[in-house]
Amino acid sequence: MSENLPFHSHPKSPLHPPKALVPLEPVLAMQLDGNGRYHKLSAGGTVPAERCWLHLDYSADSAKEWLNTSPLVPDVIRYALLGESNRPKLVKVNNGLQLTLRGINHNEGQRPDHMVAIRFYITDQLIISTRHRRVYAVEQVVRNLRQGLGPKSTADWLVDVCENLAEQAGDFIDELMDKIVRLEDDILEHRIPSRRELVEIRRQLIVLRRYLAPQRDVFSRLANEKISWLEKDDHRHLQDIADRMGRWLEDLDASIARTSLLADEINALMTEAMNRRTYIMSLFAMVFLPLSFCTGLLGVNLGGIPGNDSPWGFLGFCLLLFIFASSILTWLKLRKWV
């Protein structure tokens, strides 16, 4: 009978505690079996007392009602689980934790930098997590459970989710850095890269920096938080995640600086190309302006124009223009202007 007792109930009397039931339309409802797999829970059934995970879409009406009324959810965190919190944060509630974390958005048709949020309340025997858009870090945990390689306890679940979120962020940062390297190679080969692509990369870097910096602080604090059900190995693993996140943040800062240099180099290349075109047009003007003067002078309809009556006048004049143009080009080459 002890398996059917709620974890954090608010009884009206010691003899009649309110019953804790599984939500009617959960995204996931399962009980970890302690060996890397899980047992599925029936919607509307009684919540078991050990290693229970309830995963909800907080935008669903049934989830909202359950979160507002369930005795499993402490009153102080109901708002947070309902999607009212966006920034990464950690709140300690008795011997449990309420966390809001952000992950890379891998949903089809959506931008990776439009980061998805997962909010969850976790104790030694209970996990209540909420999201609106799919969180692939959570789905990776589910895939591992189906293969028998999943978390064996709620502490393992916490570490796995943090690990998956961090690794996906690190992979995306590596992709952005590869794009920056490609743009730098283009500049070294005097190819002007797309300014739009550079602006897009820079914007993604800044958005990642905005959310991953406080998330690193959450991981670091989590690694040092005194929680009875977190073991030393869990603390070490969480600290390692925080350290890796710190290194990725350093890469983000370096990448943002590199994009600034790239923007300067692109501007310099564009200015150089414009100057080159202007210079070439100026050389053309130096060659053809005297020729245009001559043709304009001899093109007036007045008497006395030399060669007007000669059948070889036009050819002679063209030869004279050719010699004149060749002389100007020779002079430009001697001055090393061409």
C-alpha positions as CSV (number, residue, x, y, z in Angstrom):
1,M,0.0,0.0,0.0
2,S,2.9,2.4,0.6
3,E,3.5,2.5,-3.2
4,N,0.3,4.5,-3.6
5,L,1.1,7.3,-1.2
6,P,1.8,10.8,-2.7
7,F,5.2,12.4,-2.3
8,H,4.5,16.0,-1.4
9,S,0.8,16.1,-0.5
10,H,-0.9,18.8,1.5
11,P,-3.4,16.8,3.5
12,K,-6.4,18.4,5.0
13,S,-6.2,15.9,7.8
14,P,-3.6,13.1,8.7
15,L,-6.3,10.5,8.1
16,H,-7.4,11.6,4.6
17,P,-4.5,12.7,2.4
18,P,-5.4,13.8,-1.1
19,K,-4.8,11.2,-3.8
20,A,-2.1,11.8,-6.3
21,L,-3.1,10.7,-9.8
22,V,-1.3,10.5,-13.1
23,P,-2.4,13.4,-15.5
24,L,-5.1,12.5,-18.0
25,E,-3.1,13.5,-21.1
26,P,0.7,13.3,-20.3
27,V,3.4,13.4,-22.9
28,L,5.1,10.6,-20.9
29,A,4.1,8.9,-17.7
30,M,6.5,6.2,-16.5
31,Q,8.2,4.6,-13.5
32,L,12.0,4.0,-13.7
33,D,12.6,0.3,-12.9
34,G,16.1,1.0,-11.4
35,N,17.8,-1.1,-14.2
36,G,17.8,1.4,-17.0
37,R,14.3,0.7,-18.3
38,Y,10.8,1.8,-17.4
39,H,7.2,0.8,-16.8
40,K,4.5,2.8,-18.4
41,L,1.8,4.4,-16.2
42,S,-1.8,4.6,-17.1
43,A,-3.4,8.1,-17.4
44,G,-5.6,8.7,-14.4
45,G,-4.0,6.0,-12.3
46,T,-2.4,6.4,-9.0
47,V,1.2,7.8,-8.9
48,P,3.7,5.2,-7.6
49,A,5.9,6.1,-4.7
50,E,9.3,5.3,-6.3
51,R,11.1,6.8,-9.3
52,C,8.1,8.3,-11.1
53,W,8.5,10.5,-14.1
54,L,5.6,12.6,-15.4
55,H,6.3,14.7,-18.5
56,L,3.6,17.2,-19.6
57,D,2.9,19.8,-22.3
58,Y,2.0,22.8,-20.1
59,S,-0.1,24.3,-22.9
60,A,-2.6,21.5,-22.7
61,D,-5.7,22.3,-20.6
62,S,-5.5,19.0,-18.8
63,A,-1.9,19.6,-17.8
64,K,-2.7,23.1,-16.6
65,E,-5.5,21.8,-14.4
66,W,-3.3,19.0,-13.0
67,L,-0.4,21.3,-12.3
68,N,-2.8,23.7,-10.5
69,T,-4.4,21.1,-8.3
70,S,-2.1,18.1,-7.9
71,P,-0.7,17.7,-4.3
72,L,2.6,16.5,-5.9
73,V,3.4,20.0,-6.9
74,P,4.5,22.5,-4.2
75,D,2.6,25.7,-4.4
76,V,5.8,27.8,-4.8
77,I,6.7,26.3,-8.1
78,R,3.3,25.8,-9.8
79,Y,3.8,29.1,-11.8
80,A,7.3,28.0,-13.0
81,L,6.1,24.6,-14.3
82,L,3.2,26.4,-16.1
83,G,5.7,28.1,-18.4
84,E,6.0,31.4,-16.6
85,S,9.8,31.2,-16.4
86,N,12.1,31.4,-19.4
87,R,15.6,32.2,-18.0
88,P,17.7,29.3,-16.7
89,K,17.4,29.1,-13.0
90,L,17.5,26.8,-10.0
91,V,15.3,26.9,-6.9
92,K,15.7,24.6,-3.9
93,V,12.3,23.4,-2.5
94,N,12.7,21.4,0.7
95,N,14.8,18.5,-0.4
96,G,13.8,18.9,-4.1
97,L,14.9,21.1,-6.9
98,Q,13.0,23.2,-9.5
99,L,15.0,23.9,-12.6
100,T,14.4,25.8,-15.8
101,L,16.9,24.9,-18.5
102,R,17.2,25.8,-22.2
103,G,18.2,23.6,-25.1
104,I,19.0,23.8,-28.8
105,N,15.8,23.7,-30.9
106,H,16.0,20.7,-33.3
107,N,12.3,20.8,-34.2
108,E,11.7,20.6,-37.9
109,G,11.2,23.9,-39.6
110,Q,12.4,25.9,-36.6
111,R,15.6,27.8,-36.0
112,P,18.2,26.1,-33.7
113,D,18.8,29.4,-31.8
114,H,15.1,29.7,-30.9
115,M,15.9,27.7,-27.9
116,V,13.4,25.3,-26.3
117,A,12.8,25.3,-22.5
118,I,12.3,22.4,-20.1
119,R,11.0,23.1,-16.6
120,F,11.0,20.3,-14.0
121,Y,10.6,19.6,-10.3
122,I,12.7,16.7,-9.1
123,T,13.1,14.9,-5.8
124,D,14.7,11.6,-4.8
125,Q,11.6,9.7,-6.1
126,L,9.7,12.1,-8.3
127,I,10.2,14.0,-11.6
128,I,7.6,16.4,-12.9
129,S,8.8,18.0,-16.2
130,T,6.9,20.4,-18.5
131,R,7.6,21.7,-22.0
132,H,5.7,23.1,-25.0
133,R,8.0,22.4,-27.9
134,R,9.8,19.0,-28.1
135,V,13.1,18.9,-26.2
136,Y,15.5,16.4,-27.9
137,A,17.6,16.1,-24.8
138,V,14.6,14.6,-23.0
139,E,13.8,12.4,-26.0
140,Q,17.4,11.1,-25.9
141,V,16.8,10.0,-22.3
142,V,13.6,8.2,-23.4
143,R,15.5,6.4,-26.2
144,N,18.1,5.2,-23.8
145,L,15.4,3.9,-21.5
146,R,13.9,1.9,-24.3
147,Q,17.3,0.4,-25.0
148,G,17.9,-0.4,-21.3
149,L,20.6,2.2,-21.1
150,G,18.6,4.9,-19.3
151,P,18.9,6.5,-15.9
152,K,18.4,4.2,-12.9
153,S,17.3,6.9,-10.5
154,T,16.0,10.4,-10.5
155,A,19.6,11.7,-9.8
156,D,20.8,9.8,-12.9
157,W,17.9,11.4,-14.9
158,L,19.0,14.8,-13.8
159,V,22.6,14.2,-14.8
160,D,21.6,12.7,-18.1
161,V,19.3,15.6,-19.1
162,C,22.0,18.2,-18.1
163,E,24.6,16.2,-20.1
164,N,22.4,16.0,-23.2
165,L,21.5,19.7,-23.1
166,A,25.2,20.6,-22.7
167,E,26.4,18.3,-25.5
168,Q,23.8,19.5,-28.0
169,A,24.8,23.1,-27.2
170,G,28.4,22.2,-27.7
171,D,27.7,20.5,-31.0
172,F,25.8,23.6,-32.3
173,I,28.6,25.9,-31.2
174,D,31.1,23.7,-33.1
175,E,28.9,24.0,-36.2
176,L,28.9,27.8,-35.9
177,M,32.7,27.8,-35.4
178,D,33.1,25.7,-38.6
179,K,31.0,28.3,-40.5
180,I,33.2,31.1,-39.2
181,V,36.4,29.2,-40.3
182,R,34.9,28.8,-43.8
183,L,34.1,32.5,-44.0
184,E,37.7,33.3,-42.9
185,D,39.0,31.0,-45.6
186,D,36.9,32.9,-48.2
187,I,38.4,36.2,-47.0
188,L,41.9,34.8,-47.2
189,E,41.2,33.9,-50.9
190,H,39.8,37.4,-51.5
191,R,36.3,36.1,-51.9
192,I,33.7,38.4,-50.3
193,P,31.4,36.2,-48.2
194,S,27.7,36.9,-47.6
195,R,27.2,39.6,-45.1
196,R,23.7,38.2,-44.4
197,E,25.3,34.8,-43.4
198,L,27.8,36.6,-41.1
199,V,25.0,38.6,-39.4
200,E,23.0,35.4,-38.9
201,I,25.9,33.6,-37.3
202,R,26.7,36.6,-35.1
203,R,23.1,36.8,-34.0
204,Q,23.0,33.0,-33.1
205,L,26.2,33.4,-31.1
206,I,24.8,36.3,-29.1
207,V,21.5,34.4,-28.4
208,L,23.4,31.3,-27.2
209,R,25.6,33.5,-25.0
210,R,22.5,35.1,-23.4
211,Y,21.1,31.7,-22.3
212,L,24.1,29.5,-21.8
213,A,25.9,31.9,-19.5
214,P,23.2,31.7,-16.7
215,Q,22.8,28.0,-17.5
216,R,26.5,27.4,-16.8
217,D,25.9,29.1,-13.4
218,V,23.0,26.8,-12.8
219,F,25.1,23.7,-13.5
220,S,27.9,25.0,-11.3
221,R,25.5,25.8,-8.5
222,L,23.8,22.4,-8.9
223,A,27.2,20.7,-8.6
224,N,27.7,22.4,-5.2
225,E,24.2,22.2,-3.9
226,K,23.8,20.0,-0.8
227,I,21.1,17.5,-1.8
228,S,20.9,14.3,0.1
229,W,20.0,12.2,-2.9
230,L,22.8,13.5,-5.1
231,E,26.0,11.4,-4.7
232,K,29.6,12.5,-5.1
233,D,29.8,11.0,-8.6
234,D,26.7,13.1,-9.5
235,H,28.3,16.2,-8.2
236,R,31.5,15.5,-10.1
237,H,29.7,14.8,-13.3
238,L,27.6,18.0,-12.9
239,Q,30.8,20.0,-12.2
240,D,32.4,18.5,-15.3
241,I,29.3,19.7,-17.3
242,A,29.6,23.2,-15.8
243,D,33.4,23.3,-16.7
244,R,32.7,22.2,-20.3
245,M,30.0,24.8,-20.6
246,G,32.4,27.4,-19.4
247,R,34.9,26.4,-22.1
248,W,32.1,26.6,-24.7
249,L,31.2,30.1,-23.4
250,E,34.8,31.1,-23.9
251,D,34.6,29.8,-27.5
252,L,31.4,31.8,-27.9
253,D,33.1,35.0,-26.8
254,A,36.0,34.3,-29.1
255,S,33.7,33.6,-32.0
256,I,31.8,36.8,-31.4
257,A,35.1,38.7,-31.6
258,R,36.0,36.8,-34.7
259,T,32.8,37.8,-36.4
260,S,33.5,41.4,-35.6
261,L,36.9,41.1,-37.3
262,L,35.2,39.3,-40.2
263,A,32.8,42.2,-40.6
264,D,35.8,44.6,-40.7
265,E,37.6,42.5,-43.2
266,I,34.5,42.2,-45.4
267,N,34.1,46.0,-45.3
268,A,37.8,46.4,-46.2
269,L,37.5,43.9,-49.1
270,M,34.4,45.8,-50.4
271,T,36.2,49.1,-50.1
272,E,39.2,47.7,-51.8
273,A,37.1,46.3,-54.6
274,M,35.3,49.7,-55.0
275,N,38.6,51.6,-55.0
276,R,40.0,49.2,-57.7
277,R,37.0,49.8,-59.9
278,T,37.2,53.5,-59.4
279,Y,40.9,53.4,-60.2
280,I,40.3,51.4,-63.4
281,M,37.6,53.8,-64.5
282,S,40.0,56.7,-63.8
283,L,42.6,55.1,-66.1
284,F,40.0,54.7,-68.8
285,A,39.2,58.3,-68.4
286,M,42.9,59.3,-68.7
287,V,43.1,57.4,-72.0
288,F,39.8,58.3,-73.6
289,L,39.4,61.9,-72.4
290,P,42.1,63.3,-74.8
291,L,40.8,61.2,-77.6
292,S,37.3,62.4,-77.0
293,F,38.6,66.0,-77.1
294,C,40.2,65.4,-80.4
295,T,37.2,63.7,-82.0
296,G,35.0,66.4,-80.6
297,L,37.2,69.2,-82.0
298,L,37.4,67.6,-85.4
299,G,33.7,66.8,-85.4
300,V,32.5,70.3,-85.7
301,N,30.7,71.2,-88.9
302,L,33.0,74.1,-89.9
303,G,35.2,74.7,-92.8
304,G,38.9,74.3,-92.7
305,I,39.0,70.9,-91.0
306,P,42.3,69.2,-91.9
307,G,41.8,66.2,-94.3
308,N,38.2,67.0,-95.0
309,D,38.8,66.5,-98.8
310,S,41.3,63.7,-98.6
311,P,40.0,60.0,-99.1
312,W,42.7,58.9,-96.5
313,G,41.8,61.5,-93.9
314,F,39.6,59.3,-91.7
315,L,42.1,56.4,-91.7
316,G,44.9,58.8,-90.9
317,F,43.0,60.3,-88.1
318,C,42.2,56.8,-86.6
319,L,45.9,56.0,-86.8
320,L,46.8,59.2,-85.1
321,L,44.3,58.4,-82.3
322,F,45.8,54.9,-81.9
323,I,49.3,56.3,-81.6
324,F,48.1,58.9,-79.1
325,A,46.3,56.2,-77.0
326,S,49.4,53.9,-77.1
327,S,51.6,56.7,-76.0
328,I,49.3,57.4,-73.0
329,L,49.2,53.7,-72.0
330,T,53.0,53.5,-72.3
331,W,53.4,56.5,-70.1
332,L,51.0,54.9,-67.5
333,K,53.1,51.7,-67.5
334,L,56.3,53.6,-67.1
335,R,54.8,55.3,-64.1
336,K,53.6,51.9,-62.9
337,W,50.0,53.1,-62.7
338,V,48.9,50.1,-64.8
